[in-house]
Amino acid sequence: MGKVLFWVVAFLGGLLATRVLAQVAAKKMYNDSLPKQAGTQRVVEAEAMVRCAHCGLHLPESEAISKAGANFCSQAHATLGAKSPR
Ligand SMILES: [Zn+2]
């Protein structure tokens, strides 16, 4: 009887130790990957803003229409051209 009890306790102790070690390893991996992901997101979010040469609207550079060295918010404003600043 004592022998069986010893093996049950040894088995449960081994399971507990494995779980604790796995949790520590998972937490360490999560903490290591967290700053890198945040840095990548910050780079993706920071997009250059440009000003429409006709109406002055600010918009992301990827959505702007470039014409004759100026940026415009829409095809209509690109056709109308740059308006002289007041
Ligand atoms: Zn515009």
PDB file of the backbone (N, CA, C, O) and the ligand in Angstrom, with CONECT records:
HET     ZN  A 101       1
ATOM      1  N   MET A   1       0.841  -1.206   0.000  1.00  0.00           N
ATOM      2  CA  MET A   1       0.000   0.000   0.000  1.00  0.00           C
ATOM      3  C   MET A   1       0.873   1.252   0.000  1.00  0.00           C
ATOM      4  O   MET A   1       0.603   2.201  -0.736  1.00  0.00           O
ATOM      5  N   GLY A   2       1.904   1.253   0.815  1.00  0.00           N
ATOM      6  CA  GLY A   2       2.800   2.408   0.895  1.00  0.00           C
ATOM      7  C   GLY A   2       3.495   2.659  -0.423  1.00  0.00           C
ATOM      8  O   GLY A   2       3.745   3.803  -0.801  1.00  0.00           O
ATOM      9  N   LYS A   3       3.812   1.552  -1.135  1.00  0.00           N
ATOM     10  CA  LYS A   3       4.488   1.667  -2.437  1.00  0.00           C
ATOM     11  C   LYS A   3       3.592   2.346  -3.466  1.00  0.00           C
ATOM     12  O   LYS A   3       4.049   3.201  -4.225  1.00  0.00           O
ATOM     13  N   VAL A   4       2.308   1.961  -3.493  1.00  0.00           N
ATOM     14  CA  VAL A   4       1.349   2.547  -4.442  1.00  0.00           C
ATOM     15  C   VAL A   4       1.176   4.033  -4.159  1.00  0.00           C
ATOM     16  O   VAL A   4       1.177   4.850  -5.080  1.00  0.00           O
ATOM     17  N   LEU A   5       1.026   4.380  -2.878  1.00  0.00           N
ATOM     18  CA  LEU A   5       0.863   5.776  -2.478  1.00  0.00           C
ATOM     19  C   LEU A   5       2.074   6.597  -2.919  1.00  0.00           C
ATOM     20  O   LEU A   5       1.925   7.726  -3.388  1.00  0.00           O
ATOM     21  N   PHE A   6       3.269   6.030  -2.769  1.00  0.00           N
ATOM     22  CA  PHE A   6       4.494   6.724  -3.178  1.00  0.00           C
ATOM     23  C   PHE A   6       4.471   7.040  -4.671  1.00  0.00           C
ATOM     24  O   PHE A   6       4.811   8.151  -5.078  1.00  0.00           O
ATOM     25  N   TRP A   7       4.069   6.061  -5.491  1.00  0.00           N
ATOM     26  CA  TRP A   7       4.050   6.280  -6.951  1.00  0.00           C
ATOM     27  C   TRP A   7       2.977   7.285  -7.367  1.00  0.00           C
ATOM     28  O   TRP A   7       3.174   8.075  -8.290  1.00  0.00           O
ATOM     29  N   VAL A   8       1.819   7.241  -6.659  1.00  0.00           N
ATOM     30  CA  VAL A   8       0.757   8.225  -6.975  1.00  0.00           C
ATOM     31  C   VAL A   8       1.255   9.631  -6.677  1.00  0.00           C
ATOM     32  O   VAL A   8       1.069  10.545  -7.480  1.00  0.00           O
ATOM     33  N   VAL A   9       1.898   9.806  -5.503  1.00  0.00           N
ATOM     34  CA  VAL A   9       2.411  11.125  -5.115  1.00  0.00           C
ATOM     35  C   VAL A   9       3.512  11.559  -6.085  1.00  0.00           C
ATOM     36  O   VAL A   9       3.571  12.725  -6.475  1.00  0.00           O
ATOM     37  N   ALA A  10       4.382  10.627  -6.475  1.00  0.00           N
ATOM     38  CA  ALA A  10       5.477  10.961  -7.397  1.00  0.00           C
ATOM     39  C   ALA A  10       4.921  11.387  -8.753  1.00  0.00           C
ATOM     40  O   ALA A  10       5.430  12.323  -9.369  1.00  0.00           O
ATOM     41  N   PHE A  11       3.863  10.692  -9.223  1.00  0.00           N
ATOM     42  CA  PHE A  11       3.257  11.014 -10.521  1.00  0.00           C
ATOM     43  C   PHE A  11       2.612  12.411 -10.491  1.00  0.00           C
ATOM     44  O   PHE A  11       2.811  13.224 -11.393  1.00  0.00           O
ATOM     45  N   LEU A  12       1.824  12.663  -9.410  1.00  0.00           N
ATOM     46  CA  LEU A  12       1.169  13.973  -9.302  1.00  0.00           C
ATOM     47  C   LEU A  12       2.201  15.091  -9.160  1.00  0.00           C
ATOM     48  O   LEU A  12       2.019  16.177  -9.709  1.00  0.00           O
ATOM     49  N   GLY A  13       3.274  14.832  -8.432  1.00  0.00           N
ATOM     50  CA  GLY A  13       4.335  15.836  -8.269  1.00  0.00           C
ATOM     51  C   GLY A  13       4.991  16.142  -9.603  1.00  0.00           C
ATOM     52  O   GLY A  13       5.294  17.298  -9.902  1.00  0.00           O
ATOM     53  N   GLY A  14       5.211  15.110 -10.404  1.00  0.00           N
ATOM     54  CA  GLY A  14       5.813  15.303 -11.722  1.00  0.00           C
ATOM     55  C   GLY A  14       4.915  16.113 -12.630  1.00  0.00           C
ATOM     56  O   GLY A  14       5.380  16.990 -13.358  1.00  0.00           O
ATOM     57  N   LEU A  15       3.601  15.813 -12.584  1.00  0.00           N
ATOM     58  CA  LEU A  15       2.642  16.573 -13.401  1.00  0.00           C
ATOM     59  C   LEU A  15       2.640  18.043 -13.005  1.00  0.00           C
ATOM     60  O   LEU A  15       2.657  18.927 -13.862  1.00  0.00           O
ATOM     61  N   LEU A  16       2.621  18.295 -11.698  1.00  0.00           N
ATOM     62  CA  LEU A  16       2.596  19.670 -11.198  1.00  0.00           C
ATOM     63  C   LEU A  16       3.855  20.420 -11.629  1.00  0.00           C
ATOM     64  O   LEU A  16       3.778  21.565 -12.074  1.00  0.00           O
ATOM     65  N   ALA A  17       5.013  19.772 -11.498  1.00  0.00           N
ATOM     66  CA  ALA A  17       6.278  20.420 -11.879  1.00  0.00           C
ATOM     67  C   ALA A  17       6.289  20.743 -13.371  1.00  0.00           C
ATOM     68  O   ALA A  17       6.756  21.811 -13.768  1.00  0.00           O
ATOM     69  N   THR A  18       5.780  19.829 -14.203  1.00  0.00           N
ATOM     70  CA  THR A  18       5.737  20.055 -15.653  1.00  0.00           C
ATOM     71  C   THR A  18       4.853  21.249 -15.992  1.00  0.00           C
ATOM     72  O   THR A  18       5.209  22.081 -16.827  1.00  0.00           O
ATOM     73  N   ARG A  19       3.681  21.325 -15.325  1.00  0.00           N
ATOM     74  CA  ARG A  19       2.760  22.442 -15.598  1.00  0.00           C
ATOM     75  C   ARG A  19       3.377  23.774 -15.210  1.00  0.00           C
ATOM     76  O   ARG A  19       3.282  24.752 -15.951  1.00  0.00           O
ATOM     77  N   VAL A  20       4.016  23.809 -14.036  1.00  0.00           N
ATOM     78  CA  VAL A  20       4.613  25.071 -13.572  1.00  0.00           C
ATOM     79  C   VAL A  20       5.723  25.500 -14.525  1.00  0.00           C
ATOM     80  O   VAL A  20       5.819  26.676 -14.875  1.00  0.00           O
ATOM     81  N   LEU A  21       6.568  24.549 -14.950  1.00  0.00           N
ATOM     82  CA  LEU A  21       7.664  24.895 -15.866  1.00  0.00           C
ATOM     83  C   LEU A  21       7.127  25.371 -17.214  1.00  0.00           C
ATOM     84  O   LEU A  21       7.678  26.299 -17.806  1.00  0.00           O
ATOM     85  N   ALA A  22       6.054  24.742 -17.706  1.00  0.00           N
ATOM     86  CA  ALA A  22       5.477  25.145 -18.987  1.00  0.00           C
ATOM     87  C   ALA A  22       4.892  26.544 -18.896  1.00  0.00           C
ATOM     88  O   ALA A  22       5.026  27.335 -19.829  1.00  0.00           O
ATOM     89  N   GLN A  23       4.232  26.863 -17.757  1.00  0.00           N
ATOM     90  CA  GLN A  23       3.659  28.211 -17.585  1.00  0.00           C
ATOM     91  C   GLN A  23       4.757  29.255 -17.553  1.00  0.00           C
ATOM     92  O   GLN A  23       4.612  30.316 -18.161  1.00  0.00           O
ATOM     93  N   VAL A  24       5.871  28.976 -16.847  1.00  0.00           N
ATOM     94  CA  VAL A  24       6.980  29.924 -16.750  1.00  0.00           C
ATOM     95  C   VAL A  24       7.574  30.152 -18.144  1.00  0.00           C
ATOM     96  O   VAL A  24       7.871  31.286 -18.519  1.00  0.00           O
ATOM     97  N   ALA A  25       7.745  29.059 -18.912  1.00  0.00           N
ATOM     98  CA  ALA A  25       8.328  29.174 -20.255  1.00  0.00           C
ATOM     99  C   ALA A  25       7.400  29.971 -21.173  1.00  0.00           C
ATOM    100  O   ALA A  25       7.861  30.810 -21.947  1.00  0.00           O
ATOM    101  N   ALA A  26       6.070  29.704 -21.085  1.00  0.00           N
ATOM    102  CA  ALA A  26       5.114  30.413 -21.935  1.00  0.00           C
ATOM    103  C   ALA A  26       5.099  31.893 -21.602  1.00  0.00           C
ATOM    104  O   ALA A  26       5.052  32.727 -22.505  1.00  0.00           O
ATOM    105  N   LYS A  27       5.138  32.236 -20.310  1.00  0.00           N
ATOM    106  CA  LYS A  27       5.128  33.637 -19.894  1.00  0.00           C
ATOM    107  C   LYS A  27       6.379  34.349 -20.397  1.00  0.00           C
ATOM    108  O   LYS A  27       6.314  35.497 -20.835  1.00  0.00           O
ATOM    109  N   LYS A  28       7.531  33.654 -20.333  1.00  0.00           N
ATOM    110  CA  LYS A  28       8.792  34.246 -20.777  1.00  0.00           C
ATOM    111  C   LYS A  28       8.745  34.498 -22.288  1.00  0.00           C
ATOM    112  O   LYS A  28       9.169  35.556 -22.751  1.00  0.00           O
ATOM    113  N   MET A  29       8.231  33.529 -23.058  1.00  0.00           N
ATOM    114  CA  MET A  29       8.135  33.704 -24.511  1.00  0.00           C
ATOM    115  C   MET A  29       7.204  34.853 -24.860  1.00  0.00           C
ATOM    116  O   MET A  29       7.488  35.637 -25.765  1.00  0.00           O
ATOM    117  N   TYR A  30       6.069  34.953 -24.127  1.00  0.00           N
ATOM    118  CA  TYR A  30       5.099  36.029 -24.386  1.00  0.00           C
ATOM    119  C   TYR A  30       5.744  37.380 -24.124  1.00  0.00           C
ATOM    120  O   TYR A  30       5.606  38.304 -24.925  1.00  0.00           O
ATOM    121  N   ASN A  31       6.454  37.499 -22.996  1.00  0.00           N
ATOM    122  CA  ASN A  31       7.101  38.777 -22.665  1.00  0.00           C
ATOM    123  C   ASN A  31       8.199  39.127 -23.664  1.00  0.00           C
ATOM    124  O   ASN A  31       8.405  40.303 -23.965  1.00  0.00           O
ATOM    125  N   ASP A  32       8.915  38.113 -24.187  1.00  0.00           N
ATOM    126  CA  ASP A  32       9.979  38.378 -25.155  1.00  0.00           C
ATOM    127  C   ASP A  32       9.403  38.879 -26.483  1.00  0.00           C
ATOM    128  O   ASP A  32       9.999  39.732 -27.141  1.00  0.00           O
ATOM    129  N   SER A  33       8.234  38.343 -26.873  1.00  0.00           N
ATOM    130  CA  SER A  33       7.676  38.689 -28.181  1.00  0.00           C
ATOM    131  C   SER A  33       6.879  39.984 -28.129  1.00  0.00           C
ATOM    132  O   SER A  33       6.668  40.607 -29.170  1.00  0.00           O
ATOM    133  N   LEU A  34       6.430  40.409 -26.953  1.00  0.00           N
ATOM    134  CA  LEU A  34       5.547  41.570 -26.831  1.00  0.00           C
ATOM    135  C   LEU A  34       6.178  42.876 -27.316  1.00  0.00           C
ATOM    136  O   LEU A  34       5.558  43.565 -28.126  1.00  0.00           O
ATOM    137  N   PRO A  35       7.386  43.256 -26.862  1.00  0.00           N
ATOM    138  CA  PRO A  35       7.936  44.551 -27.315  1.00  0.00           C
ATOM    139  C   PRO A  35       8.178  44.601 -28.820  1.00  0.00           C
ATOM    140  O   PRO A  35       7.995  45.645 -29.447  1.00  0.00           O
ATOM    141  N   LYS A  36       8.587  43.476 -29.399  1.00  0.00           N
ATOM    142  CA  LYS A  36       8.842  43.427 -30.844  1.00  0.00           C
ATOM    143  C   LYS A  36       7.566  43.698 -31.621  1.00  0.00           C
ATOM    144  O   LYS A  36       7.573  44.471 -32.579  1.00  0.00           O
ATOM    145  N   GLN A  37       6.443  43.052 -31.206  1.00  0.00           N
ATOM    146  CA  GLN A  37       5.168  43.239 -31.901  1.00  0.00           C
ATOM    147  C   GLN A  37       4.723  44.692 -31.795  1.00  0.00           C
ATOM    148  O   GLN A  37       4.252  45.272 -32.774  1.00  0.00           O
ATOM    149  N   ALA A  38       4.870  45.284 -30.611  1.00  0.00           N
ATOM    150  CA  ALA A  38       4.452  46.668 -30.416  1.00  0.00           C
ATOM    151  C   ALA A  38       5.269  47.587 -31.322  1.00  0.00           C
ATOM    152  O   ALA A  38       4.721  48.525 -31.901  1.00  0.00           O
ATOM    153  N   GLY A  39       6.558  47.332 -31.450  1.00  0.00           N
ATOM    154  CA  GLY A  39       7.408  48.160 -32.304  1.00  0.00           C
ATOM    155  C   GLY A  39       6.999  48.057 -33.754  1.00  0.00           C
ATOM    156  O   GLY A  39       6.979  49.060 -34.467  1.00  0.00           O
ATOM    157  N   THR A  40       6.669  46.845 -34.203  1.00  0.00           N
ATOM    158  CA  THR A  40       6.260  46.646 -35.586  1.00  0.00           C
ATOM    159  C   THR A  40       4.954  47.380 -35.857  1.00  0.00           C
ATOM    160  O   THR A  40       4.809  48.023 -36.896  1.00  0.00           O
ATOM    161  N   GLN A  41       3.999  47.288 -34.926  1.00  0.00           N
ATOM    162  CA  GLN A  41       2.708  47.957 -35.110  1.00  0.00           C
ATOM    163  C   GLN A  41       2.899  49.459 -35.213  1.00  0.00           C
ATOM    164  O   GLN A  41       2.254  50.116 -36.030  1.00  0.00           O
ATOM    165  N   ARG A  42       3.795  50.012 -34.378  1.00  0.00           N
ATOM    166  CA  ARG A  42       3.993  51.458 -34.370  1.00  0.00           C
ATOM    167  C   ARG A  42       4.510  51.919 -35.734  1.00  0.00           C
ATOM    168  O   ARG A  42       4.116  52.976 -36.226  1.00  0.00           O
ATOM    169  N   VAL A  43       5.397  51.120 -36.344  1.00  0.00           N
ATOM    170  CA  VAL A  43       5.956  51.489 -37.644  1.00  0.00           C
ATOM    171  C   VAL A  43       4.863  51.456 -38.710  1.00  0.00           C
ATOM    172  O   VAL A  43       4.801  52.328 -39.576  1.00  0.00           O
ATOM    173  N   VAL A  44       3.989  50.426 -38.635  1.00  0.00           N
ATOM    174  CA  VAL A  44       2.926  50.287 -39.620  1.00  0.00           C
ATOM    175  C   VAL A  44       1.920  51.432 -39.497  1.00  0.00           C
ATOM    176  O   VAL A  44       1.453  51.960 -40.506  1.00  0.00           O
ATOM    177  N   GLU A  45       1.585  51.821 -38.250  1.00  0.00           N
ATOM    178  CA  GLU A  45       0.577  52.853 -38.030  1.00  0.00           C
ATOM    179  C   GLU A  45       1.062  54.232 -38.463  1.00  0.00           C
ATOM    180  O   GLU A  45       0.260  55.063 -38.892  1.00  0.00           O
ATOM    181  N   ALA A  46       2.371  54.484 -38.355  1.00  0.00           N
ATOM    182  CA  ALA A  46       2.886  55.820 -38.644  1.00  0.00           C
ATOM    183  C   ALA A  46       3.063  55.984 -40.149  1.00  0.00           C
ATOM    184  O   ALA A  46       4.093  55.609 -40.711  1.00  0.00           O
ATOM    185  N   GLU A  47       2.060  56.540 -40.782  1.00  0.00           N
ATOM    186  CA  GLU A  47       2.143  56.795 -42.220  1.00  0.00           C
ATOM    187  C   GLU A  47       2.224  58.297 -42.448  1.00  0.00           C
ATOM    188  O   GLU A  47       1.598  59.079 -41.732  1.00  0.00           O
ATOM    189  N   ALA A  48       2.992  58.689 -43.439  1.00  0.00           N
ATOM    190  CA  ALA A  48       3.175  60.112 -43.720  1.00  0.00           C
ATOM    191  C   ALA A  48       1.858  60.718 -44.182  1.00  0.00           C
ATOM    192  O   ALA A  48       1.141  60.122 -44.986  1.00  0.00           O
ATOM    193  N   MET A  49       1.542  61.907 -43.669  1.00  0.00           N
ATOM    194  CA  MET A  49       0.339  62.620 -44.073  1.00  0.00           C
ATOM    195  C   MET A  49       0.741  63.719 -45.049  1.00  0.00           C
ATOM    196  O   MET A  49       1.754  64.393 -44.863  1.00  0.00           O
ATOM    197  N   VAL A  50      -0.060  63.886 -46.078  1.00  0.00           N
ATOM    198  CA  VAL A  50       0.199  64.940 -47.060  1.00  0.00           C
ATOM    199  C   VAL A  50      -1.024  65.853 -47.113  1.00  0.00           C
ATOM    200  O   VAL A  50      -2.105  65.487 -46.654  1.00  0.00           O
ATOM    201  N   ARG A  51      -0.838  67.041 -47.678  1.00  0.00           N
ATOM    202  CA  ARG A  51      -1.890  68.049 -47.725  1.00  0.00           C
ATOM    203  C   ARG A  51      -2.352  68.196 -49.174  1.00  0.00           C
ATOM    204  O   ARG A  51      -1.537  68.288 -50.092  1.00  0.00           O
ATOM    205  N   CYS A  52      -3.647  68.216 -49.359  1.00  0.00           N
ATOM    206  CA  CYS A  52      -4.188  68.434 -50.701  1.00  0.00           C
ATOM    207  C   CYS A  52      -3.836  69.848 -51.141  1.00  0.00           C
ATOM    208  O   CYS A  52      -4.100  70.810 -50.420  1.00  0.00           O
ATOM    209  N   ALA A  53      -3.241  69.976 -52.321  1.00  0.00           N
ATOM    210  CA  ALA A  53      -2.804  71.285 -52.804  1.00  0.00           C
ATOM    211  C   ALA A  53      -3.992  72.156 -53.202  1.00  0.00           C
ATOM    212  O   ALA A  53      -3.830  73.362 -53.392  1.00  0.00           O
ATOM    213  N   HIS A  54      -5.185  71.569 -53.332  1.00  0.00           N
ATOM    214  CA  HIS A  54      -6.354  72.359 -53.732  1.00  0.00           C
ATOM    215  C   HIS A  54      -7.176  72.819 -52.524  1.00  0.00           C
ATOM    216  O   HIS A  54      -7.440  74.012 -52.375  1.00  0.00           O
ATOM    217  N   CYS A  55      -7.581  71.880 -51.660  1.00  0.00           N
ATOM    218  CA  CYS A  55      -8.480  72.240 -50.561  1.00  0.00           C
ATOM    219  C   CYS A  55      -7.795  72.229 -49.197  1.00  0.00           C
ATOM    220  O   CYS A  55      -8.384  72.678 -48.213  1.00  0.00           O
ATOM    221  N   GLY A  56      -6.556  71.723 -49.120  1.00  0.00           N
ATOM    222  CA  GLY A  56      -5.834  71.748 -47.853  1.00  0.00           C
ATOM    223  C   GLY A  56      -6.148  70.584 -46.932  1.00  0.00           C
ATOM    224  O   GLY A  56      -5.673  70.557 -45.797  1.00  0.00           O
ATOM    225  N   LEU A  57      -6.930  69.628 -47.389  1.00  0.00           N
ATOM    226  CA  LEU A  57      -7.254  68.450 -46.585  1.00  0.00           C
ATOM    227  C   LEU A  57      -6.006  67.600 -46.376  1.00  0.00           C
ATOM    228  O   LEU A  57      -5.221  67.391 -47.301  1.00  0.00           O
ATOM    229  N   HIS A  58      -5.832  67.110 -45.140  1.00  0.00           N
ATOM    230  CA  HIS A  58      -4.710  66.214 -44.847  1.00  0.00           C
ATOM    231  C   HIS A  58      -5.178  64.776 -44.995  1.00  0.00           C
ATOM    232  O   HIS A  58      -6.239  64.411 -44.489  1.00  0.00           O
ATOM    233  N   LEU A  59      -4.404  63.968 -45.676  1.00  0.00           N
ATOM    234  CA  LEU A  59      -4.762  62.565 -45.900  1.00  0.00           C
ATOM    235  C   LEU A  59      -3.505  61.717 -45.973  1.00  0.00           C
ATOM    236  O   LEU A  59      -2.424  62.242 -46.240  1.00  0.00           O
ATOM    237  N   PRO A  60      -3.625  60.394 -45.736  1.00  0.00           N
ATOM    238  CA  PRO A  60      -2.455  59.513 -45.828  1.00  0.00           C
ATOM    239  C   PRO A  60      -1.842  59.564 -47.229  1.00  0.00           C
ATOM    240  O   PRO A  60      -2.543  59.682 -48.234  1.00  0.00           O
ATOM    241  N   GLU A  61      -0.503  59.469 -47.261  1.00  0.00           N
ATOM    242  CA  GLU A  61       0.210  59.579 -48.528  1.00  0.00           C
ATOM    243  C   GLU A  61      -0.235  58.501 -49.519  1.00  0.00           C
ATOM    244  O   GLU A  61      -0.265  58.738 -50.727  1.00  0.00           O
ATOM    245  N   SER A  62      -0.587  57.289 -48.995  1.00  0.00           N
ATOM    246  CA  SER A  62      -0.966  56.184 -49.887  1.00  0.00           C
ATOM    247  C   SER A  62      -2.294  56.446 -50.588  1.00  0.00           C
ATOM    248  O   SER A  62      -2.556  55.873 -51.646  1.00  0.00           O
ATOM    249  N   GLU A  63      -3.154  57.324 -50.001  1.00  0.00           N
ATOM    250  CA  GLU A  63      -4.459  57.615 -50.610  1.00  0.00           C
ATOM    251  C   GLU A  63      -4.422  58.866 -51.472  1.00  0.00           C
ATOM    252  O   GLU A  63      -5.398  59.171 -52.158  1.00  0.00           O
ATOM    253  N   ALA A  64      -3.323  59.585 -51.448  1.00  0.00           N
ATOM    254  CA  ALA A  64      -3.237  60.850 -52.180  1.00  0.00           C
ATOM    255  C   ALA A  64      -2.942  60.597 -53.658  1.00  0.00           C
ATOM    256  O   ALA A  64      -2.341  59.588 -54.026  1.00  0.00           O
ATOM    257  N   ILE A  65      -3.376  61.533 -54.485  1.00  0.00           N
ATOM    258  CA  ILE A  65      -3.104  61.478 -55.926  1.00  0.00           C
ATOM    259  C   ILE A  65      -2.020  62.505 -56.213  1.00  0.00           C
ATOM    260  O   ILE A  65      -2.204  63.699 -55.980  1.00  0.00           O
ATOM    261  N   SER A  66      -0.893  62.030 -56.720  1.00  0.00           N
ATOM    262  CA  SER A  66       0.221  62.928 -57.009  1.00  0.00           C
ATOM    263  C   SER A  66       0.142  63.380 -58.464  1.00  0.00           C
ATOM    264  O   SER A  66      -0.023  62.572 -59.377  1.00  0.00           O
ATOM    265  N   LYS A  67       0.265  64.697 -58.654  1.00  0.00           N
ATOM    266  CA  LYS A  67       0.225  65.247 -60.007  1.00  0.00           C
ATOM    267  C   LYS A  67       1.105  66.495 -60.026  1.00  0.00           C
ATOM    268  O   LYS A  67       0.912  67.412 -59.229  1.00  0.00           O
ATOM    269  N   ALA A  68       2.052  66.520 -60.924  1.00  0.00           N
ATOM    270  CA  ALA A  68       2.951  67.662 -61.118  1.00  0.00           C
ATOM    271  C   ALA A  68       3.628  68.066 -59.813  1.00  0.00           C
ATOM    272  O   ALA A  68       3.751  69.253 -59.511  1.00  0.00           O
ATOM    273  N   GLY A  69       4.071  67.063 -59.035  1.00  0.00           N
ATOM    274  CA  GLY A  69       4.794  67.338 -57.795  1.00  0.00           C
ATOM    275  C   GLY A  69       3.917  67.780 -56.642  1.00  0.00           C
ATOM    276  O   GLY A  69       4.437  68.113 -55.577  1.00  0.00           O
ATOM    277  N   ALA A  70       2.602  67.794 -56.815  1.00  0.00           N
ATOM    278  CA  ALA A  70       1.692  68.182 -55.730  1.00  0.00           C
ATOM    279  C   ALA A  70       0.784  67.004 -55.400  1.00  0.00           C
ATOM    280  O   ALA A  70       0.574  66.124 -56.235  1.00  0.00           O
ATOM    281  N   ASN A  71       0.242  66.989 -54.172  1.00  0.00           N
ATOM    282  CA  ASN A  71      -0.656  65.922 -53.742  1.00  0.00           C
ATOM    283  C   ASN A  71      -2.084  66.446 -53.685  1.00  0.00           C
ATOM    284  O   ASN A  71      -2.329  67.585 -53.287  1.00  0.00           O
ATOM    285  N   PHE A  72      -3.019  65.595 -54.090  1.00  0.00           N
ATOM    286  CA  PHE A  72      -4.425  65.971 -54.096  1.00  0.00           C
ATOM    287  C   PHE A  72      -5.245  64.883 -53.414  1.00  0.00           C
ATOM    288  O   PHE A  72      -4.847  63.719 -53.397  1.00  0.00           O
ATOM    289  N   CYS A  73      -6.416  65.272 -52.841  1.00  0.00           N
ATOM    290  CA  CYS A  73      -7.251  64.328 -52.108  1.00  0.00           C
ATOM    291  C   CYS A  73      -8.113  63.500 -53.048  1.00  0.00           C
ATOM    292  O   CYS A  73      -8.509  62.387 -52.703  1.00  0.00           O
ATOM    293  N   SER A  74      -8.406  64.027 -54.227  1.00  0.00           N
ATOM    294  CA  SER A  74      -9.286  63.316 -55.154  1.00  0.00           C
ATOM    295  C   SER A  74      -8.890  63.647 -56.595  1.00  0.00           C
ATOM    296  O   SER A  74      -8.121  64.573 -56.853  1.00  0.00           O
ATOM    297  N   GLN A  75      -9.437  62.866 -57.515  1.00  0.00           N
ATOM    298  CA  GLN A  75      -9.152  63.084 -58.935  1.00  0.00           C
ATOM    299  C   GLN A  75      -9.700  64.444 -59.376  1.00  0.00           C
ATOM    300  O   GLN A  75      -9.103  65.114 -60.220  1.00  0.00           O
ATOM    301  N   ALA A  76     -10.843  64.850 -58.800  1.00  0.00           N
ATOM    302  CA  ALA A  76     -11.449  66.135 -59.152  1.00  0.00           C
ATOM    303  C   ALA A  76     -10.527  67.284 -58.795  1.00  0.00           C
ATOM    304  O   ALA A  76     -10.343  68.202 -59.593  1.00  0.00           O
ATOM    305  N   HIS A  77      -9.939  67.245 -57.592  1.00  0.00           N
ATOM    306  CA  HIS A  77      -9.043  68.312 -57.176  1.00  0.00           C
ATOM    307  C   HIS A  77      -7.733  68.260 -57.951  1.00  0.00           C
ATOM    308  O   HIS A  77      -7.112  69.298 -58.182  1.00  0.00           O
ATOM    309  N   ALA A  78      -7.304  67.066 -58.358  1.00  0.00           N
ATOM    310  CA  ALA A  78      -6.098  66.958 -59.187  1.00  0.00           C
ATOM    311  C   ALA A  78      -6.340  67.608 -60.542  1.00  0.00           C
ATOM    312  O   ALA A  78      -5.439  68.227 -61.107  1.00  0.00           O
ATOM    313  N   THR A  79      -7.561  67.467 -61.065  1.00  0.00           N
ATOM    314  CA  THR A  79      -7.911  68.086 -62.350  1.00  0.00           C
ATOM    315  C   THR A  79      -7.983  69.614 -62.210  1.00  0.00           C
ATOM    316  O   THR A  79      -7.520  70.353 -63.079  1.00  0.00           O
ATOM    317  N   LEU A  80      -8.578  70.074 -61.086  1.00  0.00           N
ATOM    318  CA  LEU A  80      -8.697  71.518 -60.859  1.00  0.00           C
ATOM    319  C   LEU A  80      -7.333  72.148 -60.624  1.00  0.00           C
ATOM    320  O   LEU A  80      -7.129  73.320 -60.944  1.00  0.00           O
ATOM    321  N   GLY A  81      -6.399  71.386 -60.070  1.00  0.00           N
ATOM    322  CA  GLY A  81      -5.042  71.895 -59.857  1.00  0.00           C
ATOM    323  C   GLY A  81      -4.875  72.567 -58.503  1.00  0.00           C
ATOM    324  O   GLY A  81      -5.816  72.680 -57.717  1.00  0.00           O
ATOM    325  N   ALA A  82      -3.647  73.008 -58.259  1.00  0.00           N
ATOM    326  CA  ALA A  82      -3.325  73.630 -56.982  1.00  0.00           C
ATOM    327  C   ALA A  82      -3.933  75.020 -56.884  1.00  0.00           C
ATOM    328  O   ALA A  82      -3.934  75.789 -57.845  1.00  0.00           O
ATOM    329  N   LYS A  83      -4.441  75.317 -55.716  1.00  0.00           N
ATOM    330  CA  LYS A  83      -5.025  76.617 -55.438  1.00  0.00           C
ATOM    331  C   LYS A  83      -3.958  77.416 -54.695  1.00  0.00           C
ATOM    332  O   LYS A  83      -3.293  76.886 -53.805  1.00  0.00           O
ATOM    333  N   SER A  84      -3.796  78.662 -55.051  1.00  0.00           N
ATOM    334  CA  SER A  84      -2.773  79.461 -54.354  1.00  0.00           C
ATOM    335  C   SER A  84      -3.215  79.671 -52.896  1.00  0.00           C
ATOM    336  O   SER A  84      -4.387  79.936 -52.632  1.00  0.00           O
ATOM    337  N   PRO A  85      -2.265  79.549 -51.952  1.00  0.00           N
ATOM    338  CA  PRO A  85      -2.631  79.698 -50.547  1.00  0.00           C
ATOM    339  C   PRO A  85      -3.054  81.131 -50.232  1.00  0.00           C
ATOM    340  O   PRO A  85      -2.488  82.094 -50.749  1.00  0.00           O
ATOM    341  N   ARG A  86      -4.079  81.244 -49.357  1.00  0.00           N
ATOM    342  CA  ARG A  86      -4.606  82.551 -48.996  1.00  0.00           C
ATOM    343  C   ARG A  86      -3.672  83.261 -48.025  1.00  0.00           C
ATOM    344  O   ARG A  86      -3.954  84.384 -47.606  1.00  0.00           O
TER     345      ARG A  86
HETATM  346 ZN    ZN A 101      -8.758  68.375 -52.022  1.00  0.00          ZN2+
END
